[in-house]
Amino acid sequence: MEKDLGKIKKNDTTDIVLRIDDFGGRKGLTIREYVSSEKYTGFTKAGVRILGENFKKFKEIINSVDEKDLENSEETPEKKTKKSDDEDLMDY
């Protein structure tokens, strides 16, 4: 069973495709790159698969993103500060 949910244009030749599928008897959400070019048309190895049992946790993490954090800022790259290497990520 495959159910395409949608796609996001990455560039002129590549889309990011989101789909629900059943691989090896385990349902999950697959997020993969799909290329359409003269050399190759199809899915690449680039992507990720979230098993159905982990989807709730994945959704919580995605929903915790503040859209303001994704907005372009007026700062130039030189002015941005690098986060420290020992900064911990939240564990859900």
PDB file with one MODEL, atoms N, CA, C and O in Angstrom:
MODEL        1
ATOM      1  N   MET A   1       0.831  -1.178   0.000  1.00  0.00           N
ATOM      2  CA  MET A   1       0.000   0.000   0.000  1.00  0.00           C
ATOM      3  C   MET A   1       0.879   1.246   0.000  1.00  0.00           C
ATOM      4  O   MET A   1       1.713   1.422   0.888  1.00  0.00           O
ATOM      5  N   GLU A   2       0.698   2.085  -0.968  1.00  0.00           N
ATOM      6  CA  GLU A   2       1.406   3.363  -1.030  1.00  0.00           C
ATOM      7  C   GLU A   2       0.382   4.464  -1.187  1.00  0.00           C
ATOM      8  O   GLU A   2      -0.558   4.342  -1.973  1.00  0.00           O
ATOM      9  N   LYS A   3       0.566   5.542  -0.437  1.00  0.00           N
ATOM     10  CA  LYS A   3      -0.333   6.686  -0.534  1.00  0.00           C
ATOM     11  C   LYS A   3       0.520   7.944  -0.545  1.00  0.00           C
ATOM     12  O   LYS A   3       1.103   8.317   0.474  1.00  0.00           O
ATOM     13  N   ASP A   4       0.593   8.607  -1.717  1.00  0.00           N
ATOM     14  CA  ASP A   4       1.349   9.847  -1.813  1.00  0.00           C
ATOM     15  C   ASP A   4       0.587  10.959  -1.115  1.00  0.00           C
ATOM     16  O   ASP A   4      -0.602  11.163  -1.362  1.00  0.00           O
ATOM     17  N   LEU A   5       1.287  11.680  -0.235  1.00  0.00           N
ATOM     18  CA  LEU A   5       0.669  12.762   0.523  1.00  0.00           C
ATOM     19  C   LEU A   5       0.908  14.119  -0.115  1.00  0.00           C
ATOM     20  O   LEU A   5       0.056  15.004  -0.037  1.00  0.00           O
ATOM     21  N   GLY A   6       2.064  14.287  -0.747  1.00  0.00           N
ATOM     22  CA  GLY A   6       2.376  15.552  -1.386  1.00  0.00           C
ATOM     23  C   GLY A   6       3.844  15.642  -1.712  1.00  0.00           C
ATOM     24  O   GLY A   6       4.633  14.750  -1.402  1.00  0.00           O
ATOM     25  N   LYS A   7       4.192  16.757  -2.355  1.00  0.00           N
ATOM     26  CA  LYS A   7       5.597  16.971  -2.695  1.00  0.00           C
ATOM     27  C   LYS A   7       5.927  18.448  -2.563  1.00  0.00           C
ATOM     28  O   LYS A   7       5.065  19.321  -2.669  1.00  0.00           O
ATOM     29  N   ILE A   8       7.218  18.693  -2.324  1.00  0.00           N
ATOM     30  CA  ILE A   8       7.747  20.035  -2.167  1.00  0.00           C
ATOM     31  C   ILE A   8       8.885  20.175  -3.172  1.00  0.00           C
ATOM     32  O   ILE A   8       9.778  19.329  -3.229  1.00  0.00           O
ATOM     33  N   LYS A   9       8.852  21.239  -3.959  1.00  0.00           N
ATOM     34  CA  LYS A   9       9.904  21.461  -4.955  1.00  0.00           C
ATOM     35  C   LYS A   9      11.192  21.868  -4.247  1.00  0.00           C
ATOM     36  O   LYS A   9      11.202  22.824  -3.472  1.00  0.00           O
ATOM     37  N   LYS A  10      12.275  21.147  -4.511  1.00  0.00           N
ATOM     38  CA  LYS A  10      13.584  21.469  -3.940  1.00  0.00           C
ATOM     39  C   LYS A  10      14.384  22.339  -4.902  1.00  0.00           C
ATOM     40  O   LYS A  10      14.984  23.338  -4.504  1.00  0.00           O
ATOM     41  N   ASN A  11      14.385  21.945  -6.177  1.00  0.00           N
ATOM     42  CA  ASN A  11      15.036  22.731  -7.227  1.00  0.00           C
ATOM     43  C   ASN A  11      14.427  22.324  -8.562  1.00  0.00           C
ATOM     44  O   ASN A  11      13.397  21.650  -8.586  1.00  0.00           O
ATOM     45  N   ASP A  12      15.044  22.720  -9.671  1.00  0.00           N
ATOM     46  CA  ASP A  12      14.467  22.455 -10.994  1.00  0.00           C
ATOM     47  C   ASP A  12      14.303  20.980 -11.309  1.00  0.00           C
ATOM     48  O   ASP A  12      13.404  20.618 -12.068  1.00  0.00           O
ATOM     49  N   THR A  13      15.132  20.124 -10.756  1.00  0.00           N
ATOM     50  CA  THR A  13      15.080  18.701 -11.096  1.00  0.00           C
ATOM     51  C   THR A  13      14.674  17.793  -9.938  1.00  0.00           C
ATOM     52  O   THR A  13      14.497  16.590 -10.133  1.00  0.00           O
ATOM     53  N   THR A  14      14.526  18.345  -8.743  1.00  0.00           N
ATOM     54  CA  THR A  14      14.303  17.502  -7.573  1.00  0.00           C
ATOM     55  C   THR A  14      13.106  17.972  -6.751  1.00  0.00           C
ATOM     56  O   THR A  14      12.949  19.160  -6.473  1.00  0.00           O
ATOM     57  N   ASP A  15      12.264  17.006  -6.370  1.00  0.00           N
ATOM     58  CA  ASP A  15      11.149  17.238  -5.456  1.00  0.00           C
ATOM     59  C   ASP A  15      11.370  16.388  -4.215  1.00  0.00           C
ATOM     60  O   ASP A  15      12.034  15.353  -4.271  1.00  0.00           O
ATOM     61  N   ILE A  16      10.815  16.824  -3.110  1.00  0.00           N
ATOM     62  CA  ILE A  16      10.792  16.014  -1.891  1.00  0.00           C
ATOM     63  C   ILE A  16       9.381  15.446  -1.799  1.00  0.00           C
ATOM     64  O   ILE A  16       8.403  16.191  -1.735  1.00  0.00           O
ATOM     65  N   VAL A  17       9.287  14.128  -1.795  1.00  0.00           N
ATOM     66  CA  VAL A  17       7.998  13.440  -1.813  1.00  0.00           C
ATOM     67  C   VAL A  17       7.722  12.842  -0.438  1.00  0.00           C
ATOM     68  O   VAL A  17       8.587  12.208   0.166  1.00  0.00           O
ATOM     69  N   LEU A  18       6.508  13.055   0.038  1.00  0.00           N
ATOM     70  CA  LEU A  18       6.058  12.466   1.299  1.00  0.00           C
ATOM     71  C   LEU A  18       4.993  11.434   0.978  1.00  0.00           C
ATOM     72  O   LEU A  18       4.039  11.717   0.254  1.00  0.00           O
ATOM     73  N   ARG A  19       5.162  10.225   1.527  1.00  0.00           N
ATOM     74  CA  ARG A  19       4.195   9.168   1.258  1.00  0.00           C
ATOM     75  C   ARG A  19       4.108   8.209   2.427  1.00  0.00           C
ATOM     76  O   ARG A  19       5.065   8.015   3.177  1.00  0.00           O
ATOM     77  N   ILE A  20       2.950   7.622   2.560  1.00  0.00           N
ATOM     78  CA  ILE A  20       2.762   6.539   3.523  1.00  0.00           C
ATOM     79  C   ILE A  20       2.940   5.249   2.729  1.00  0.00           C
ATOM     80  O   ILE A  20       2.352   5.076   1.661  1.00  0.00           O
ATOM     81  N   ASP A  21       3.759   4.349   3.267  1.00  0.00           N
ATOM     82  CA  ASP A  21       3.987   3.098   2.561  1.00  0.00           C
ATOM     83  C   ASP A  21       4.111   1.945   3.545  1.00  0.00           C
ATOM     84  O   ASP A  21       4.116   2.125   4.763  1.00  0.00           O
ATOM     85  N   ASP A  22       4.211   0.773   2.976  1.00  0.00           N
ATOM     86  CA  ASP A  22       4.339  -0.453   3.756  1.00  0.00           C
ATOM     87  C   ASP A  22       5.574  -1.167   3.235  1.00  0.00           C
ATOM     88  O   ASP A  22       5.549  -1.758   2.155  1.00  0.00           O
ATOM     89  N   PHE A  23       6.652  -1.111   4.003  1.00  0.00           N
ATOM     90  CA  PHE A  23       7.911  -1.725   3.582  1.00  0.00           C
ATOM     91  C   PHE A  23       8.257  -2.827   4.565  1.00  0.00           C
ATOM     92  O   PHE A  23       8.396  -2.572   5.761  1.00  0.00           O
ATOM     93  N   GLY A  24       8.396  -4.028   4.079  1.00  0.00           N
ATOM     94  CA  GLY A  24       8.723  -5.157   4.947  1.00  0.00           C
ATOM     95  C   GLY A  24       7.638  -5.445   5.966  1.00  0.00           C
ATOM     96  O   GLY A  24       7.919  -5.930   7.062  1.00  0.00           O
ATOM     97  N   GLY A  25       6.391  -5.144   5.603  1.00  0.00           N
ATOM     98  CA  GLY A  25       5.286  -5.396   6.506  1.00  0.00           C
ATOM     99  C   GLY A  25       5.117  -4.361   7.603  1.00  0.00           C
ATOM    100  O   GLY A  25       4.322  -4.550   8.524  1.00  0.00           O
ATOM    101  N   ARG A  26       5.866  -3.259   7.509  1.00  0.00           N
ATOM    102  CA  ARG A  26       5.783  -2.208   8.538  1.00  0.00           C
ATOM    103  C   ARG A  26       5.417  -0.881   7.875  1.00  0.00           C
ATOM    104  O   ARG A  26       6.148  -0.385   7.017  1.00  0.00           O
ATOM    105  N   LYS A  27       4.285  -0.315   8.279  1.00  0.00           N
ATOM    106  CA  LYS A  27       3.836   0.959   7.719  1.00  0.00           C
ATOM    107  C   LYS A  27       4.663   2.100   8.282  1.00  0.00           C
ATOM    108  O   LYS A  27       5.146   2.053   9.413  1.00  0.00           O
ATOM    109  N   GLY A  28       4.812   3.132   7.450  1.00  0.00           N
ATOM    110  CA  GLY A  28       5.568   4.284   7.895  1.00  0.00           C
ATOM    111  C   GLY A  28       5.416   5.457   6.955  1.00  0.00           C
ATOM    112  O   GLY A  28       4.795   5.352   5.897  1.00  0.00           O
ATOM    113  N   LEU A  29       5.991   6.574   7.354  1.00  0.00           N
ATOM    114  CA  LEU A  29       6.036   7.786   6.547  1.00  0.00           C
ATOM    115  C   LEU A  29       7.423   7.862   5.924  1.00  0.00           C
ATOM    116  O   LEU A  29       8.433   7.840   6.626  1.00  0.00           O
ATOM    117  N   THR A  30       7.460   7.952   4.594  1.00  0.00           N
ATOM    118  CA  THR A  30       8.725   8.058   3.883  1.00  0.00           C
ATOM    119  C   THR A  30       8.844   9.454   3.291  1.00  0.00           C
ATOM    120  O   THR A  30       7.913   9.949   2.657  1.00  0.00           O
ATOM    121  N   ILE A  31       9.994  10.084   3.500  1.00  0.00           N
ATOM    122  CA  ILE A  31      10.286  11.398   2.945  1.00  0.00           C
ATOM    123  C   ILE A  31      11.550  11.222   2.104  1.00  0.00           C
ATOM    124  O   ILE A  31      12.640  11.030   2.641  1.00  0.00           O
ATOM    125  N   ARG A  32      11.391  11.289   0.762  1.00  0.00           N
ATOM    126  CA  ARG A  32      12.517  11.004  -0.126  1.00  0.00           C
ATOM    127  C   ARG A  32      12.612  12.035  -1.226  1.00  0.00           C
ATOM    128  O   ARG A  32      11.641  12.718  -1.551  1.00  0.00           O
ATOM    129  N   GLU A  33      13.806  12.134  -1.794  1.00  0.00           N
ATOM    130  CA  GLU A  33      14.022  12.993  -2.948  1.00  0.00           C
ATOM    131  C   GLU A  33      13.672  12.218  -4.218  1.00  0.00           C
ATOM    132  O   GLU A  33      14.006  11.042  -4.357  1.00  0.00           O
ATOM    133  N   TYR A  34      12.993  12.902  -5.137  1.00  0.00           N
ATOM    134  CA  TYR A  34      12.644  12.335  -6.436  1.00  0.00           C
ATOM    135  C   TYR A  34      13.235  13.228  -7.515  1.00  0.00           C
ATOM    136  O   TYR A  34      12.927  14.419  -7.576  1.00  0.00           O
ATOM    137  N   VAL A  35      14.082  12.661  -8.367  1.00  0.00           N
ATOM    138  CA  VAL A  35      14.798  13.416  -9.389  1.00  0.00           C
ATOM    139  C   VAL A  35      14.185  13.138 -10.758  1.00  0.00           C
ATOM    140  O   VAL A  35      13.825  12.004 -11.073  1.00  0.00           O
ATOM    141  N   SER A  36      14.074  14.186 -11.562  1.00  0.00           N
ATOM    142  CA  SER A  36      13.654  14.057 -12.966  1.00  0.00           C
ATOM    143  C   SER A  36      14.704  14.762 -13.810  1.00  0.00           C
ATOM    144  O   SER A  36      14.710  15.989 -13.909  1.00  0.00           O
ATOM    145  N   SER A  37      15.593  13.980 -14.421  1.00  0.00           N
ATOM    146  CA  SER A  37      16.645  14.562 -15.246  1.00  0.00           C
ATOM    147  C   SER A  37      16.891  13.670 -16.457  1.00  0.00           C
ATOM    148  O   SER A  37      16.289  12.605 -16.597  1.00  0.00           O
ATOM    149  N   GLU A  38      17.782  14.122 -17.322  1.00  0.00           N
ATOM    150  CA  GLU A  38      18.115  13.326 -18.507  1.00  0.00           C
ATOM    151  C   GLU A  38      18.822  12.027 -18.125  1.00  0.00           C
ATOM    152  O   GLU A  38      18.610  10.992 -18.757  1.00  0.00           O
ATOM    153  N   LYS A  39      19.655  12.083 -17.100  1.00  0.00           N
ATOM    154  CA  LYS A  39      20.422  10.904 -16.677  1.00  0.00           C
ATOM    155  C   LYS A  39      19.576   9.887 -15.907  1.00  0.00           C
ATOM    156  O   LYS A  39      19.713   8.678 -16.098  1.00  0.00           O
ATOM    157  N   TYR A  40      18.695  10.397 -15.031  1.00  0.00           N
ATOM    158  CA  TYR A  40      17.957   9.504 -14.132  1.00  0.00           C
ATOM    159  C   TYR A  40      16.642  10.138 -13.723  1.00  0.00           C
ATOM    160  O   TYR A  40      16.575  11.341 -13.468  1.00  0.00           O
ATOM    161  N   THR A  41      15.600   9.330 -13.661  1.00  0.00           N
ATOM    162  CA  THR A  41      14.314   9.763 -13.128  1.00  0.00           C
ATOM    163  C   THR A  41      13.866   8.717 -12.118  1.00  0.00           C
ATOM    164  O   THR A  41      13.723   7.539 -12.448  1.00  0.00           O
ATOM    165  N   GLY A  42      13.651   9.154 -10.902  1.00  0.00           N
ATOM    166  CA  GLY A  42      13.207   8.251  -9.857  1.00  0.00           C
ATOM    167  C   GLY A  42      13.683   8.708  -8.496  1.00  0.00           C
ATOM    168  O   GLY A  42      14.291   9.769  -8.350  1.00  0.00           O
ATOM    169  N   PHE A  43      13.393   7.885  -7.506  1.00  0.00           N
ATOM    170  CA  PHE A  43      13.792   8.208  -6.133  1.00  0.00           C
ATOM    171  C   PHE A  43      15.300   8.037  -5.958  1.00  0.00           C
ATOM    172  O   PHE A  43      15.913   7.147  -6.547  1.00  0.00           O
ATOM    173  N   THR A  44      15.876   8.899  -5.145  1.00  0.00           N
ATOM    174  CA  THR A  44      17.290   8.775  -4.794  1.00  0.00           C
ATOM    175  C   THR A  44      17.387   8.057  -3.458  1.00  0.00           C
ATOM    176  O   THR A  44      16.372   7.702  -2.859  1.00  0.00           O
ATOM    177  N   LYS A  45      18.603   7.848  -2.999  1.00  0.00           N
ATOM    178  CA  LYS A  45      18.809   7.240  -1.683  1.00  0.00           C
ATOM    179  C   LYS A  45      18.581   8.246  -0.567  1.00  0.00           C
ATOM    180  O   LYS A  45      18.399   7.864   0.589  1.00  0.00           O
ATOM    181  N   ALA A  46      18.589   9.541  -0.909  1.00  0.00           N
ATOM    182  CA  ALA A  46      18.443  10.589   0.103  1.00  0.00           C
ATOM    183  C   ALA A  46      17.017  10.608   0.645  1.00  0.00           C
ATOM    184  O   ALA A  46      16.052  10.728  -0.110  1.00  0.00           O
ATOM    185  N   GLY A  47      16.908  10.490   1.931  1.00  0.00           N
ATOM    186  CA  GLY A  47      15.595  10.547   2.550  1.00  0.00           C
ATOM    187  C   GLY A  47      15.587   9.888   3.907  1.00  0.00           C
ATOM    188  O   GLY A  47      16.623   9.503   4.451  1.00  0.00           O
ATOM    189  N   VAL A  48      14.385   9.772   4.437  1.00  0.00           N
ATOM    190  CA  VAL A  48      14.218   9.186   5.762  1.00  0.00           C
ATOM    191  C   VAL A  48      12.875   8.471   5.817  1.00  0.00           C
ATOM    192  O   VAL A  48      11.940   8.820   5.095  1.00  0.00           O
ATOM    193  N   ARG A  49      12.794   7.473   6.678  1.00  0.00           N
ATOM    194  CA  ARG A  49      11.550   6.735   6.879  1.00  0.00           C
ATOM    195  C   ARG A  49      11.236   6.727   8.363  1.00  0.00           C
ATOM    196  O   ARG A  49      12.055   6.309   9.182  1.00  0.00           O
ATOM    197  N   ILE A  50      10.044   7.193   8.698  1.00  0.00           N
ATOM    198  CA  ILE A  50       9.580   7.220  10.081  1.00  0.00           C
ATOM    199  C   ILE A  50       8.570   6.095  10.232  1.00  0.00           C
ATOM    200  O   ILE A  50       7.513   6.117   9.601  1.00  0.00           O
ATOM    201  N   LEU A  51       8.889   5.116  11.063  1.00  0.00           N
ATOM    202  CA  LEU A  51       7.959   4.009  11.281  1.00  0.00           C
ATOM    203  C   LEU A  51       6.679   4.527  11.934  1.00  0.00           C
ATOM    204  O   LEU A  51       6.702   5.494  12.696  1.00  0.00           O
ATOM    205  N   GLY A  52       5.571   3.870  11.625  1.00  0.00           N
ATOM    206  CA  GLY A  52       4.280   4.272  12.177  1.00  0.00           C
ATOM    207  C   GLY A  52       4.300   4.381  13.690  1.00  0.00           C
ATOM    208  O   GLY A  52       3.665   5.270  14.257  1.00  0.00           O
ATOM    209  N   GLU A  53       5.019   3.490  14.347  1.00  0.00           N
ATOM    210  CA  GLU A  53       5.076   3.502  15.815  1.00  0.00           C
ATOM    211  C   GLU A  53       5.816   4.727  16.361  1.00  0.00           C
ATOM    212  O   GLU A  53       5.658   5.070  17.532  1.00  0.00           O
ATOM    213  N   ASN A  54       6.623   5.388  15.522  1.00  0.00           N
ATOM    214  CA  ASN A  54       7.359   6.589  15.939  1.00  0.00           C
ATOM    215  C   ASN A  54       6.744   7.885  15.416  1.00  0.00           C
ATOM    216  O   ASN A  54       7.246   8.973  15.699  1.00  0.00           O
ATOM    217  N   PHE A  55       5.652   7.766  14.650  1.00  0.00           N
ATOM    218  CA  PHE A  55       5.089   8.954  14.011  1.00  0.00           C
ATOM    219  C   PHE A  55       4.581   9.972  15.029  1.00  0.00           C
ATOM    220  O   PHE A  55       4.756  11.174  14.828  1.00  0.00           O
ATOM    221  N   LYS A  56       3.968   9.529  16.095  1.00  0.00           N
ATOM    222  CA  LYS A  56       3.441  10.467  17.096  1.00  0.00           C
ATOM    223  C   LYS A  56       4.570  11.336  17.660  1.00  0.00           C
ATOM    224  O   LYS A  56       4.408  12.547  17.813  1.00  0.00           O
ATOM    225  N   LYS A  57       5.702  10.719  17.965  1.00  0.00           N
ATOM    226  CA  LYS A  57       6.858  11.455  18.485  1.00  0.00           C
ATOM    227  C   LYS A  57       7.389  12.428  17.423  1.00  0.00           C
ATOM    228  O   LYS A  57       7.711  13.575  17.733  1.00  0.00           O
ATOM    229  N   PHE A  58       7.477  11.965  16.177  1.00  0.00           N
ATOM    230  CA  PHE A  58       7.929  12.806  15.066  1.00  0.00           C
ATOM    231  C   PHE A  58       7.005  14.019  14.912  1.00  0.00           C
ATOM    232  O   PHE A  58       7.475  15.143  14.734  1.00  0.00           O
ATOM    233  N   LYS A  59       5.706  13.789  14.979  1.00  0.00           N
ATOM    234  CA  LYS A  59       4.726  14.864  14.826  1.00  0.00           C
ATOM    235  C   LYS A  59       4.853  15.882  15.957  1.00  0.00           C
ATOM    236  O   LYS A  59       4.735  17.084  15.720  1.00  0.00           O
ATOM    237  N   GLU A  60       5.091  15.420  17.172  1.00  0.00           N
ATOM    238  CA  GLU A  60       5.297  16.329  18.304  1.00  0.00           C
ATOM    239  C   GLU A  60       6.512  17.219  18.072  1.00  0.00           C
ATOM    240  O   GLU A  60       6.474  18.419  18.344  1.00  0.00           O
ATOM    241  N   ILE A  61       7.574  16.631  17.573  1.00  0.00           N
ATOM    242  CA  ILE A  61       8.792  17.400  17.310  1.00  0.00           C
ATOM    243  C   ILE A  61       8.541  18.435  16.225  1.00  0.00           C
ATOM    244  O   ILE A  61       8.907  19.600  16.384  1.00  0.00           O
ATOM    245  N   ILE A  62       7.921  18.025  15.122  1.00  0.00           N
ATOM    246  CA  ILE A  62       7.622  18.955  14.028  1.00  0.00           C
ATOM    247  C   ILE A  62       6.715  20.076  14.513  1.00  0.00           C
ATOM    248  O   ILE A  62       6.936  21.240  14.179  1.00  0.00           O
ATOM    249  N   ASN A  63       5.708  19.741  15.290  1.00  0.00           N
ATOM    250  CA  ASN A  63       4.771  20.758  15.779  1.00  0.00           C
ATOM    251  C   ASN A  63       5.405  21.695  16.794  1.00  0.00           C
ATOM    252  O   ASN A  63       4.855  22.762  17.069  1.00  0.00           O
ATOM    253  N   SER A  64       6.553  21.321  17.359  1.00  0.00           N
ATOM    254  CA  SER A  64       7.230  22.189  18.330  1.00  0.00           C
ATOM    255  C   SER A  64       8.060  23.274  17.646  1.00  0.00           C
ATOM    256  O   SER A  64       8.554  24.183  18.312  1.00  0.00           O
ATOM    257  N   VAL A  65       8.218  23.187  16.318  1.00  0.00           N
ATOM    258  CA  VAL A  65       8.984  24.185  15.579  1.00  0.00           C
ATOM    259  C   VAL A  65       8.194  25.487  15.524  1.00  0.00           C
ATOM    260  O   VAL A  65       7.028  25.502  15.129  1.00  0.00           O
ATOM    261  N   ASP A  66       8.834  26.565  15.919  1.00  0.00           N
ATOM    262  CA  ASP A  66       8.230  27.888  15.834  1.00  0.00           C
ATOM    263  C   ASP A  66       8.541  28.450  14.452  1.00  0.00           C
ATOM    264  O   ASP A  66       9.708  28.591  14.085  1.00  0.00           O
ATOM    265  N   GLU A  67       7.506  28.770  13.690  1.00  0.00           N
ATOM    266  CA  GLU A  67       7.703  29.256  12.322  1.00  0.00           C
ATOM    267  C   GLU A  67       8.553  30.524  12.287  1.00  0.00           C
ATOM    268  O   GLU A  67       9.211  30.794  11.282  1.00  0.00           O
ATOM    269  N   LYS A  68       8.551  31.290  13.347  1.00  0.00           N
ATOM    270  CA  LYS A  68       9.376  32.497  13.407  1.00  0.00           C
ATOM    271  C   LYS A  68      10.858  32.145  13.335  1.00  0.00           C
ATOM    272  O   LYS A  68      11.659  32.923  12.816  1.00  0.00           O
ATOM    273  N   ASP A  69      11.225  30.972  13.856  1.00  0.00           N
ATOM    274  CA  ASP A  69      12.619  30.538  13.812  1.00  0.00           C
ATOM    275  C   ASP A  69      13.068  30.214  12.388  1.00  0.00           C
ATOM    276  O   ASP A  69      14.268  30.149  12.120  1.00  0.00           O
ATOM    277  N   LEU A  70      12.127  30.011  11.480  1.00  0.00           N
ATOM    278  CA  LEU A  70      12.462  29.654  10.102  1.00  0.00           C
ATOM    279  C   LEU A  70      12.425  30.848   9.160  1.00  0.00           C
ATOM    280  O   LEU A  70      12.762  30.724   7.983  1.00  0.00           O
ATOM    281  N   GLU A  71      12.018  31.996   9.672  1.00  0.00           N
ATOM    282  CA  GLU A  71      11.965  33.195   8.839  1.00  0.00           C
ATOM    283  C   GLU A  71      13.376  33.703   8.581  1.00  0.00           C
ATOM    284  O   GLU A  71      14.261  33.575   9.427  1.00  0.00           O
ATOM    285  N   ASN A  72      13.569  34.279   7.406  1.00  0.00           N
ATOM    286  CA  ASN A  72      14.861  34.886   7.083  1.00  0.00           C
ATOM    287  C   ASN A  72      15.047  36.108   7.952  1.00  0.00           C
ATOM    288  O   ASN A  72      14.118  36.886   8.167  1.00  0.00           O
ATOM    289  N   SER A  73      16.255  36.265   8.446  1.00  0.00           N
ATOM    290  CA  SER A  73      16.542  37.420   9.290  1.00  0.00           C
ATOM    291  C   SER A  73      17.347  38.436   8.505  1.00  0.00           C
ATOM    292  O   SER A  73      17.842  38.149   7.415  1.00  0.00           O
ATOM    293  N   GLU A  74      17.470  39.615   9.067  1.00  0.00           N
ATOM    294  CA  GLU A  74      18.245  40.685   8.443  1.00  0.00           C
ATOM    295  C   GLU A  74      19.735  40.509   8.692  1.00  0.00           C
ATOM    296  O   GLU A  74      20.551  41.207   8.091  1.00  0.00           O
ATOM    297  N   GLU A  75      20.101  39.573   9.581  1.00  0.00           N
ATOM    298  CA  GLU A  75      21.509  39.363   9.921  1.00  0.00           C
ATOM    299  C   GLU A  75      22.291  38.845   8.732  1.00  0.00           C
ATOM    300  O   GLU A  75      21.770  38.100   7.901  1.00  0.00           O
ATOM    301  N   THR A  76      23.528  39.243   8.665  1.00  0.00           N
ATOM    302  CA  THR A  76      24.424  38.684   7.665  1.00  0.00           C
ATOM    303  C   THR A  76      25.057  37.433   8.269  1.00  0.00           C
ATOM    304  O   THR A  76      25.147  37.322   9.491  1.00  0.00           O
ATOM    305  N   PRO A  77      25.497  36.490   7.434  1.00  0.00           N
ATOM    306  CA  PRO A  77      26.088  35.260   7.968  1.00  0.00           C
ATOM    307  C   PRO A  77      27.246  35.493   8.927  1.00  0.00           C
ATOM    308  O   PRO A  77      27.451  34.699   9.845  1.00  0.00           O
ATOM    309  N   GLU A  78      28.011  36.573   8.733  1.00  0.00           N
ATOM    310  CA  GLU A  78      29.159  36.817   9.606  1.00  0.00           C
ATOM    311  C   GLU A  78      28.717  37.174  11.026  1.00  0.00           C
ATOM    312  O   GLU A  78      29.444  36.920  11.987  1.00  0.00           O
ATOM    313  N   LYS A  79      27.533  37.757  11.157  1.00  0.00           N
ATOM    314  CA  LYS A  79      27.063  38.206  12.461  1.00  0.00           C
ATOM    315  C   LYS A  79      26.398  37.089  13.263  1.00  0.00           C
ATOM    316  O   LYS A  79      26.244  37.202  14.479  1.00  0.00           O
ATOM    317  N   LYS A  80      26.008  36.026  12.592  1.00  0.00           N
ATOM    318  CA  LYS A  80      25.347  34.934  13.299  1.00  0.00           C
ATOM    319  C   LYS A  80      26.345  34.235  14.197  1.00  0.00           C
ATOM    320  O   LYS A  80      27.513  34.078  13.842  1.00  0.00           O
ATOM    321  N   THR A  81      25.882  33.819  15.356  1.00  0.00           N
ATOM    322  CA  THR A  81      26.768  33.127  16.276  1.00  0.00           C
ATOM    323  C   THR A  81      26.590  31.628  16.123  1.00  0.00           C
ATOM    324  O   THR A  81      25.486  31.138  15.887  1.00  0.00           O
ATOM    325  N   LYS A  82      27.676  30.924  16.258  1.00  0.00           N
ATOM    326  CA  LYS A  82      27.653  29.470  16.169  1.00  0.00           C
ATOM    327  C   LYS A  82      27.222  28.913  17.517  1.00  0.00           C
ATOM    328  O   LYS A  82      27.711  29.336  18.564  1.00  0.00           O
ATOM    329  N   LYS A  83      26.295  27.952  17.475  1.00  0.00           N
ATOM    330  CA  LYS A  83      25.870  27.311  18.721  1.00  0.00           C
ATOM    331  C   LYS A  83      27.011  26.455  19.233  1.00  0.00           C
ATOM    332  O   LYS A  83      27.794  25.910  18.456  1.00  0.00           O
ATOM    333  N   SER A  84      27.093  26.346  20.518  1.00  0.00           N
ATOM    334  CA  SER A  84      28.184  25.575  21.109  1.00  0.00           C
ATOM    335  C   SER A  84      28.025  24.098  20.775  1.00  0.00           C
ATOM    336  O   SER A  84      26.913  23.600  20.599  1.00  0.00           O
ATOM    337  N   ASP A  85      29.159  23.408  20.692  1.00  0.00           N
ATOM    338  CA  ASP A  85      29.152  21.995  20.340  1.00  0.00           C
ATOM    339  C   ASP A  85      28.486  21.135  21.416  1.00  0.00           C
ATOM    340  O   ASP A  85      27.994  20.044  21.128  1.00  0.00           O
ATOM    341  N   ASP A  86      28.472  21.631  22.657  1.00  0.00           N
ATOM    342  CA  ASP A  86      27.904  20.824  23.732  1.00  0.00           C
ATOM    343  C   ASP A  86      26.434  21.147  23.997  1.00  0.00           C
ATOM    344  O   ASP A  86      25.869  20.692  24.992  1.00  0.00           O
ATOM    345  N   GLU A  87      25.810  21.932  23.109  1.00  0.00           N
ATOM    346  CA  GLU A  87      24.392  22.234  23.273  1.00  0.00           C
ATOM    347  C   GLU A  87      23.583  20.979  23.010  1.00  0.00           C
ATOM    348  O   GLU A  87      23.749  20.334  21.975  1.00  0.00           O
ATOM    349  N   ASP A  88      22.715  20.634  23.935  1.00  0.00           N
ATOM    350  CA  ASP A  88      21.937  19.401  23.825  1.00  0.00           C
ATOM    351  C   ASP A  88      20.655  19.628  23.044  1.00  0.00           C
ATOM    352  O   ASP A  88      20.049  20.698  23.116  1.00  0.00           O
ATOM    353  N   LEU A  89      20.245  18.600  22.290  1.00  0.00           N
ATOM    354  CA  LEU A  89      18.956  18.604  21.633  1.00  0.00           C
ATOM    355  C   LEU A  89      17.925  18.043  22.586  1.00  0.00           C
ATOM    356  O   LEU A  89      18.241  17.229  23.454  1.00  0.00           O
ATOM    357  N   MET A  90      16.685  18.485  22.420  1.00  0.00           N
ATOM    358  CA  MET A  90      15.615  17.976  23.278  1.00  0.00           C
ATOM    359  C   MET A  90      15.371  16.515  22.961  1.00  0.00           C
ATOM    360  O   MET A  90      15.414  16.116  21.797  1.00  0.00           O
ATOM    361  N   ASP A  91      15.121  15.728  23.966  1.00  0.00           N
ATOM    362  CA  ASP A  91      14.808  14.306  23.797  1.00  0.00           C
ATOM    363  C   ASP A  91      13.322  14.133  24.028  1.00  0.00           C
ATOM    364  O   ASP A  91      12.821  14.400  25.120  1.00  0.00           O
ATOM    365  N   TYR A  92      12.624  13.691  23.014  1.00  0.00           N
ATOM    366  CA  TYR A  92      11.166  13.528  23.133  1.00  0.00           C
ATOM    367  C   TYR A  92      10.800  12.134  23.494  1.00  0.00           C
ATOM    368  O   TYR A  92       9.617  11.823  23.635  1.00  0.00           O
TER     369      TYR A  92
ENDMDL
END
